[in-house]
Amino acid sequence: MLLNANLNWPQNQGKVLPSVLADVEISADYFTVSFTIEEPDTCFRAEVQEDNGRSWEDSCVEIFLQNPANPSEYFNFETTSRGFLLAAHGPDRNNRTTLSQEDIDKVIRTKQVASVAGNLVCWGMTVQIPASLFGLNSFVGKSLRGNLYKCGDKSQSPHYLSAFPVETEKPDFHRPEFFREFV
């Protein structure tokens, strides 16, 4: 699937935006998303140095999933181009509990090292989220709802893209009412 920019958001207007493709695969054990990103060098930033850091400030891809074991909450998995992960869960933007390092280590991250082609930075990230993080033995028979995002809040050229439209006045990814089912 292609991630698109909400062009009503001023932050996305009048600039060249990243191109992001995401391939979603759901197996019994893992929810897997493989992202391929090409972005102008003004959109690229790689400063975060640790898990549970401020990943959204860097070039970042994000997976938000409603918890299939508890639909009143959702998880966010935000991965930088270097593979550092911020992961949390809760019912809304303000009431989040970050995952422990032990749980973060269960999320498999496979990065494609960034390369430069002209003024484009090309990189990739595959994120495999185990069913066990949701307290499940398997994803079989479960409906998985969520959204995928790309951002870079502190890049020279901030930008906000999503797989499914987010119809808000300004960028806001913590909006489960815009989640859709992954098929």
C-alpha positions in Angstrom: 0.0 0.0 0.0 1.1 3.6 -0.6 1.2 6.1 2.2 -0.3 9.5 1.2 -0.1 13.0 2.6 -3.1 14.9 3.8 -2.6 18.0 1.6 -5.0 20.0 3.8 -2.3 20.0 6.5 -0.1 23.1 6.0 3.0 21.0 7.0 2.6 19.0 3.8 1.9 21.9 1.4 4.3 23.3 -1.1 7.1 20.7 -0.8 8.4 17.5 -2.2 7.3 14.7 0.1 8.6 11.2 0.8 7.5 8.3 -1.2 6.5 5.4 1.0 5.4 1.9 0.2 4.3 -0.6 2.8 3.7 -4.3 2.5 1.6 -5.9 5.2 1.7 -9.6 6.1 -0.2 -11.3 8.9 0.9 -14.7 10.0 -0.1 -16.7 13.0 2.8 -15.4 15.0 3.6 -11.9 13.6 2.1 -8.8 12.2 4.8 -7.7 9.7 5.1 -4.5 7.8 7.9 -3.9 5.3 8.4 -0.2 4.5 10.4 1.2 1.5 11.1 4.9 1.7 12.6 7.4 -0.7 12.7 10.9 0.8 14.3 14.2 0.0 17.4 14.8 2.1 15.5 17.7 3.7 13.0 15.2 5.1 15.7 12.8 6.4 16.9 13.0 10.1 18.6 10.3 12.1 19.4 11.6 15.6 17.6 9.3 18.1 20.1 7.0 19.8 17.9 4.7 21.9 14.7 2.7 22.2 11.7 4.6 23.7 13.3 7.8 22.5 11.6 10.6 20.6 11.4 8.6 17.4 8.8 10.8 15.7 11.3 13.6 15.5 13.5 11.5 13.2 12.7 9.9 9.9 10.2 7.4 11.2 7.7 4.8 10.1 4.9 4.0 12.5 2.5 1.1 13.0 -0.6 1.8 15.1 -2.7 -1.3 16.0 -5.9 -1.7 18.0 -5.3 -4.4 20.6 -7.2 -7.4 19.3 -7.3 -8.7 22.9 -8.6 -5.4 24.3 -10.2 -3.1 21.6 -10.4 -0.2 24.0 -6.7 0.4 23.6 -4.2 0.6 20.8 -0.4 0.1 20.5 2.0 2.4 18.6 5.3 1.1 17.3 7.4 4.0 15.9 10.7 3.0 14.3 13.5 5.3 13.2 15.6 4.6 10.1 18.3 3.3 12.4 16.0 0.8 14.0 15.3 2.4 17.3 11.8 1.8 18.5 9.3 3.7 20.6 6.4 1.4 21.7 3.5 2.2 23.9 -0.1 1.3 24.5 -3.2 2.9 26.0 -6.7 4.2 25.3 -5.7 7.6 23.8 -2.9 10.0 23.1 -2.5 11.1 26.7 -2.7 7.8 28.6 0.2 5.8 27.2 2.3 3.2 28.9 5.7 2.5 27.2 6.7 -1.1 26.7 9.6 -2.4 28.7 13.0 -3.0 27.0 12.3 -6.8 27.3 9.1 -6.4 25.3 10.6 -4.0 22.8 13.3 -6.6 22.1 10.6 -9.0 21.0 9.8 -6.7 18.1 12.1 -7.8 15.2 13.4 -4.8 13.3 15.3 -5.4 10.0 16.7 -2.3 8.5 18.0 -1.5 5.0 20.9 0.9 5.5 20.2 4.3 4.1 21.7 5.2 0.8 21.8 8.5 -1.1 20.9 9.0 -4.8 21.1 12.6 -5.8 19.1 14.5 -3.2 17.1 11.4 -2.2 17.7 9.3 0.8 16.5 5.7 0.3 16.0 3.3 3.2 13.8 0.5 4.4 12.5 -1.1 7.6 10.8 -4.3 8.3 9.0 -4.5 11.6 7.6 -7.9 12.9 5.3 -7.5 15.9 4.6 -10.8 17.8 1.1 -11.8 18.8 2.4 -12.4 22.3 2.8 -8.7 22.9 -1.0 -8.5 22.8 -1.4 -11.5 25.1 -2.4 -13.7 22.2 -1.1 -17.1 21.2 -1.8 -16.4 17.5 -3.3 -13.8 15.2 -5.4 -16.5 13.5 -9.0 -15.5 13.4 -8.3 -12.0 14.8 -9.4 -8.8 13.1 -6.4 -6.4 13.0 -7.3 -2.7 12.7 -4.9 0.2 12.6 -3.0 2.6 10.4 0.6 3.1 9.1 2.4 6.4 9.2 5.6 8.2 8.1 6.8 11.4 9.7 9.8 13.4 10.6 8.7 16.2 13.0 12.2 17.7 13.5 13.5 17.2 10.0 14.3 20.3 8.0 11.1 19.6 6.1 8.5 18.1 8.5 6.0 15.8 6.8 3.1 13.5 7.7 1.8 10.6 5.6 -0.6 7.8 6.4 -1.9 4.6 4.7 -5.5 5.4 5.6 -6.8 9.0 5.6 -6.8 11.0 8.8 -9.3 13.8 8.5 -8.2 16.2 11.1 -7.3 19.9 11.0 -3.6 19.2 11.8 -1.5 16.1 11.9 -2.7 13.7 14.6 -1.9 10.0 14.3 -3.4 9.1 17.7 -6.8 8.9 16.2 -8.2 5.3 16.4 -11.5 6.4 14.8 -9.6 6.5 11.5 -8.2 3.0 11.8 -9.2 0.5 9.2 -8.9 -3.3 9.0 -5.8 -4.7 7.6 -6.7 -7.5 5.1 
